[in-house]
Amino acid sequence: MKCVSIHQPWASAILAGLVDTEYRCYPTDHRGDLLIHASGDVSDWDRRQLVLFGKRAPRWEQLLFGQVIGIVELWDCDPGSNGEWGWGLRNPRLVKPFSISPGRRLFEVEDPRIEIVTLNGRATRNDRPRRTKK
C-alpha cells in the first residue's frame, strides 16, 4: 500500500478529521487508500502548530512519531496558486501503530502489517484483496 510521511501534529490532525487537505510540492496520480506515517522529525515550528487545533488537539506528549498511524482515502490532487499541490483526503481510519523506515514522496509498505483499529479498540487485519503476480 502507498504511504506518505507527514510531520506531527498534521498527521494526527488528518486522522482526527480536522484537516482534509495535505499540501505537497509535487502532484500524484495515486487515488485510493494511503497510509499516513507520522514523521520522526520534530522541530519547534511543528510543536507550535499544535495550538491551531485548540482543545480538539491531543497533548504533544500523546502524539506518536516515526510510526504508521492511519489510513486515508486520497481522492483528489489539484494545483494551488503558489506552486503547491493540494491532496484531497477523506475517510480517515486509525491503524495499530507500527514503525517503518520511511521512503521519499510516496513509498510502498507491505499490507500484512496493517491492522485497522475499530471503535471498540480492537485491531482487525486489512481486508483489502491481495494483488496477485502475473
PAVO-46377 format. One record per atom (N, C-alpha, C): x negated, y, z negated; atom name. Coordinates in steps of 0.02 Angstrom, whole numbers, plus 50000, padded with zeros to 5 digits. Layout:
<recs>
REC	X	Y	Z	CA .
...
</recs>
This chain:
<recs>
REC	49958	49942	50000	N .
REC	50000	50000	50000	CA .
REC	49955	50062	50000	C .
REC	49977	50113	50035	N .
REC	49940	50176	50037	CA .
REC	49942	50210	49969	C .
REC	49888	50246	49953	N .
REC	49881	50281	49889	CA .
REC	49847	50348	49900	C .
REC	49864	50397	49858	N .
REC	49832	50462	49859	CA .
REC	49814	50480	49787	C .
REC	49757	50511	49778	N .
REC	49734	50533	49712	CA .
REC	49752	50606	49702	C .
REC	49785	50621	49646	N .
REC	49809	50688	49631	CA .
REC	49788	50706	49559	C .
REC	49765	50767	49550	N .
REC	49745	50790	49483	CA .
REC	49805	50794	49436	C .
REC	49792	50783	49373	N .
REC	49842	50796	49321	CA .
REC	49842	50871	49308	C .
REC	49897	50901	49290	N .
REC	49961	50871	49272	CA .
REC	50007	50861	49331	C .
REC	49983	50875	49392	N .
REC	50026	50870	49451	CA .
REC	50050	50799	49465	C .
REC	50007	50749	49455	N .
REC	50026	50680	49466	CA .
REC	50086	50661	49422	C .
REC	50082	50678	49358	N .
REC	50137	50663	49313	CA .
REC	50199	50704	49328	C .
REC	50191	50766	49349	N .
REC	50248	50809	49366	CA .
REC	50286	50781	49427	C .
REC	50249	50754	49475	N .
REC	50281	50722	49533	CA .
REC	50323	50663	49511	C .
REC	50295	50621	49468	N .
REC	50331	50561	49446	CA .
REC	50387	50575	49398	C .
REC	50386	50634	49366	N .
REC	50441	50655	49322	CA .
REC	50496	50689	49361	C .
REC	50486	50698	49427	N .
REC	50536	50731	49469	CA .
REC	50535	50806	49463	C .
REC	50481	50835	49435	N .
REC	50475	50907	49427	CA .
REC	50446	50941	49489	C .
REC	50413	50902	49531	N .
REC	50381	50927	49592	CA .
REC	50399	50879	49649	C .
REC	50420	50907	49706	N .
REC	50438	50863	49762	CA .
REC	50397	50877	49825	C .
REC	50345	50917	49818	N .
REC	50301	50931	49875	CA .
REC	50228	50929	49851	C .
REC	50187	50893	49887	N .
REC	50115	50892	49874	CA .
REC	50081	50928	49931	C .
REC	50039	50976	49917	N .
REC	50005	51015	49968	CA .
REC	49936	50987	49980	C .
REC	49921	50974	50043	N .
REC	49857	50947	50065	CA .
REC	49830	50988	50123	C .
REC	49765	50983	50135	N .
REC	49734	51019	50190	CA .
REC	49736	50978	50255	C .
REC	49770	50922	50254	N .
REC	49775	50879	50313	CA .
REC	49845	50849	50317	C .
REC	49868	50836	50378	N .
REC	49933	50803	50387	CA .
REC	49926	50728	50381	C .
REC	49983	50694	50379	N .
REC	49983	50621	50381	CA .
REC	50044	50598	50422	C .
REC	50034	50542	50457	N .
REC	50089	50510	50493	CA .
REC	50123	50458	50450	C .
REC	50093	50443	50392	N .
REC	50121	50392	50348	CA .
REC	50190	50413	50322	C .
REC	50237	50367	50323	N .
REC	50303	50377	50293	CA .
REC	50319	50314	50254	C .
REC	50351	50324	50197	N .
REC	50369	50267	50155	CA .
REC	50335	50271	50088	C .
REC	50331	50214	50053	N .
REC	50303	50213	49986	CA .
REC	50230	50234	49985	C .
REC	50214	50272	49932	N .
REC	50147	50299	49923	CA .
REC	50130	50295	49849	C .
REC	50076	50261	49832	N .
REC	50055	50258	49763	CA .
REC	50024	50324	49742	C .
REC	50035	50343	49679	N .
REC	50006	50404	49651	CA .
REC	49953	50383	49600	C .
REC	49891	50403	49615	N .
REC	49834	50392	49570	CA .
REC	49820	50457	49534	C .
REC	49820	50456	49468	N .
REC	49803	50515	49428	CA .
REC	49727	50520	49426	C .
REC	49700	50570	49457	N .
REC	49628	50579	49463	CA .
REC	49594	50579	49395	C .
REC	49534	50554	49393	N .
REC	49493	50557	49332	CA .
REC	49458	50623	49325	C .
REC	49458	50664	49377	N .
REC	49426	50730	49375	CA .
REC	49470	50778	49335	C .
REC	49440	50815	49290	N .
REC	49477	50862	49248	CA .
REC	49440	50929	49247	C .
REC	49479	50983	49253	N .
REC	49449	51050	49247	CA .
REC	49491	51092	49200	C .
REC	49464	51147	49178	N .
REC	49503	51193	49136	CA .
REC	49563	51220	49174	C .
REC	49556	51230	49240	N .
REC	49612	51254	49280	CA .
REC	49669	51203	49278	C .
REC	49654	51139	49285	N .
REC	49704	51087	49281	CA .
REC	49741	51089	49214	C .
REC	49703	51097	49160	N .
REC	49731	51099	49093	CA .
REC	49779	51158	49085	C .
REC	49762	51214	49114	N .
REC	49805	51274	49109	CA .
REC	49869	51267	49149	C .
REC	49870	51223	49199	N .
REC	49929	51215	49241	CA .
REC	49987	51182	49204	C .
REC	49973	51147	49150	N .
REC	50024	51111	49113	CA .
REC	50079	51158	49088	C .
REC	50063	51220	49072	N .
REC	50113	51266	49046	CA .
REC	50166	51283	49098	C .
REC	50152	51273	49162	N .
REC	50201	51288	49214	CA .
REC	50264	51246	49207	C .
REC	50260	51189	49174	N .
REC	50316	51144	49168	CA .
REC	50354	51152	49102	C .
REC	50331	51198	49059	N .
REC	50367	51213	48997	CA .
REC	50376	51153	48952	C .
REC	50434	51151	48920	N .
REC	50448	51099	48871	CA .
REC	50459	51031	48903	C .
REC	50469	51029	48969	N .
REC	50479	50965	49004	CA .
REC	50414	50926	49012	C .
REC	50358	50959	49003	N .
REC	50293	50928	49015	CA .
REC	50270	50888	48954	C .
REC	50236	50833	48966	N .
REC	50205	50797	48910	CA .
REC	50145	50837	48883	C .
REC	50123	50819	48825	N .
REC	50062	50850	48799	CA .
REC	50002	50824	48839	C .
REC	49950	50865	48844	N .
REC	49891	50847	48882	CA .
REC	49864	50779	48860	C .
REC	49866	50766	48795	N .
REC	49839	50704	48767	CA .
REC	49880	50642	48789	C .
REC	49941	50652	48814	N .
REC	49983	50597	48836	CA .
REC	49971	50578	48909	C .
REC	49938	50621	48947	N .
REC	49926	50609	49018	CA .
REC	49875	50554	49028	C .
REC	49885	50514	49080	N .
REC	49838	50462	49099	CA .
REC	49792	50489	49154	C .
REC	49730	50466	49154	N .
REC	49680	50487	49203	CA .
REC	49644	50426	49232	C .
REC	49627	50430	49296	N .
REC	49589	50376	49328	CA .
REC	49629	50313	49339	C .
REC	49695	50319	49341	N .
REC	49738	50260	49349	CA .
REC	49794	50273	49399	C .
REC	49818	50220	49431	N .
REC	49879	50225	49470	CA .
REC	49936	50226	49420	C .
REC	49982	50275	49427	N .
REC	50035	50282	49377	CA .
REC	50106	50279	49407	C .
REC	50112	50280	49473	N .
REC	50179	50278	49502	CA .
REC	50180	50272	49577	C .
REC	50242	50271	49603	N .
REC	50255	50267	49675	CA .
REC	50307	50320	49692	C .
REC	50298	50351	49749	N .
REC	50349	50396	49776	CA .
REC	50360	50377	49849	C .
REC	50413	50404	49876	N .
REC	50425	50396	49948	CA .
REC	50401	50459	49982	C .
REC	50354	50453	50028	N .
REC	50332	50509	50069	CA .
REC	50377	50509	50131	C .
REC	50419	50560	50136	N .
REC	50470	50560	50189	CA .
REC	50460	50615	50240	C .
REC	50414	50663	50228	N .
REC	50407	50719	50273	CA .
REC	50336	50748	50267	C .
REC	50314	50782	50319	N .
REC	50250	50817	50318	CA .
REC	50256	50876	50365	C .
REC	50256	50936	50336	N .
REC	50265	50997	50376	CA .
REC	50207	51045	50367	C .
REC	50188	51080	50420	N .
REC	50134	51130	50414	CA .
REC	50159	51191	50375	C .
REC	50115	51218	50333	N .
REC	50131	51278	50296	CA .
REC	50103	51339	50331	C .
REC	50115	51397	50304	N .
REC	50092	51459	50335	CA .
REC	50018	51474	50323	C .
REC	49987	51441	50274	N .
REC	49917	51456	50258	CA .
REC	49870	51399	50276	C .
REC	49890	51356	50322	N .
REC	49846	51302	50344	CA .
REC	49853	51238	50304	C .
REC	49893	51239	50251	N .
REC	49904	51178	50212	CA .
REC	49964	51141	50240	C .
REC	49969	51078	50222	N .
REC	50024	51036	50242	CA .
REC	50065	51017	50181	C .
REC	50131	51024	50185	N .
REC	50175	51005	50131	CA .
REC	50201	50935	50141	C .
REC	50183	50890	50097	N .
REC	50207	50821	50100	CA .
REC	50270	50816	50058	C .
REC	50327	50800	50089	N .
REC	50390	50793	50054	CA .
REC	50393	50726	50018	C .
REC	50406	50730	49953	N .
REC	50407	50670	49910	CA .
REC	50475	50662	49877	C .
REC	50497	50601	49870	N .
REC	50560	50587	49835	CA .
REC	50557	50516	49806	C .
REC	50608	50500	49767	N .
REC	50616	50434	49737	CA .
REC	50555	50413	49695	C .
REC	50536	50453	49645	N .
REC	50479	50434	49603	CA .
REC	50495	50375	49557	C .
REC	50447	50329	49551	N .
REC	50453	50271	49508	CA .
REC	50388	50260	49471	C .
REC	50391	50245	49407	N .
REC	50331	50230	49369	CA .
REC	50309	50159	49380	C .
REC	50244	50148	49376	N .
REC	50217	50080	49378	CA .
REC	50177	50068	49315	C .
REC	50166	50005	49299	N .
REC	50122	49988	49244	CA .
REC	50053	50013	49264	C .
REC	50024	50061	49227	N .
REC	49960	50092	49248	CA .
REC	49904	50041	49256	C .
REC	49864	50052	49308	N .
REC	49804	50011	49317	CA .
REC	49749	50054	49349	C .
REC	49688	50038	49331	N .
REC	49630	50076	49353	CA .
REC	49605	50052	49422	C .
REC	49583	50100	49461	N .
REC	49553	50085	49526	CA .
REC	49496	50134	49538	C .
REC	49454	50119	49586	N .
REC	49406	50168	49611	CA .
REC	49439	50200	49672	C .
REC	49457	50264	49667	N .
REC	49495	50295	49722	CA .
REC	49452	50306	49784	C .
REC	49487	50307	49840	N .
REC	49455	50325	49903	CA .
REC	49469	50398	49919	C .
REC	49453	50418	49979	N .
REC	49466	50486	50001	CA .
REC	49529	50487	50043	C .
REC	49563	50543	50043	N .
REC	49625	50551	50080	CA .
REC	49674	50496	50061	C .
REC	49704	50462	50110	N .
REC	49746	50405	50096	CA .
REC	49702	50342	50098	C .
REC	49711	50299	50049	N .
REC	49671	50238	50047	CA .
REC	49717	50180	50026	C .
REC	49694	50119	50039	N .
REC	49734	50059	50026	CA .
REC	49721	50032	49956	C .
REC	49776	50008	49924	N .
REC	49773	49973	49860	CA .
REC	49811	49908	49870	C .
REC	49785	49854	49842	N .
REC	49817	49788	49850	CA .
REC	49885	49786	49815	C .
REC	49937	49764	49850	N .
REC	50005	49760	49824	CA .
REC	50012	49717	49761	C .
REC	49978	49660	49754	N .
REC	49990	49618	49695	CA .
REC	49977	49652	49628	C .
REC	49940	49707	49627	N .
REC	49925	49742	49565	CA .
REC	49983	49786	49541	C .
REC	50033	49797	49584	N .
REC	50085	49846	49570	CA .
REC	50144	49814	49533	C .
REC	50159	49840	49473	N .
REC	50216	49819	49435	CA .
REC	50258	49880	49418	C .
REC	50319	49884	49446	N .
REC	50363	49941	49435	CA .
REC	50392	49936	49365	C .
REC	50392	49992	49328	N .
REC	50420	49994	49261	CA .
REC	50493	50015	49266	C .
REC	50537	49975	49238	N .
REC	50609	49989	49240	CA .
REC	50628	50032	49180	C .
REC	50691	50054	49178	N .
REC	50715	50097	49123	CA .
REC	50708	50064	49055	C .
REC	50713	49998	49052	N .
REC	50707	49964	48987	CA .
REC	50634	49952	48968	C .
REC	50588	49978	49008	N .
REC	50517	49973	48992	CA .
REC	50483	49910	49016	C .
REC	50520	49865	49047	N .
REC	50490	49804	49073	CA .
REC	50459	49815	49141	C .
REC	50406	49779	49153	N .
REC	50372	49784	49218	CA .
REC	50395	49727	49262	C .
REC	50408	49743	49325	N .
REC	50426	49692	49374	CA .
REC	50379	49697	49433	C .
REC	50364	49641	49463	N .
REC	50320	49641	49522	CA .
REC	50352	49679	49578	C .
REC	50312	49712	49617	N .
REC	50337	49746	49677	CA .
REC	50368	49694	49723	C .
REC	50431	49703	49742	N .
REC	50466	49653	49782	CA .
REC	50466	49669	49857	C .
REC	50420	49712	49878	N .
REC	50415	49725	49950	CA .
REC	50393	49662	49986	C .
REC	50418	49652	50046	N .
REC	50394	49595	50085	CA .
REC	50319	49602	50099	C .
REC	50285	49547	50096	N .
REC	50213	49546	50111	CA .
REC	50202	49546	50186	C .
REC	50150	49580	50207	N .
REC	50131	49579	50278	CA .
REC	50097	49513	50293	C .
REC	50112	49487	50351	N .
REC	50077	49426	50372	CA .
REC	50028	49444	50427	C .
REC	49972	49410	50427	N .
REC	49921	49423	50478	CA .
REC	49942	49388	50543	C .
REC	49930	49422	50598	N .
REC	49946	49393	50663	CA .
REC	49887	49357	50692	C .
</recs>
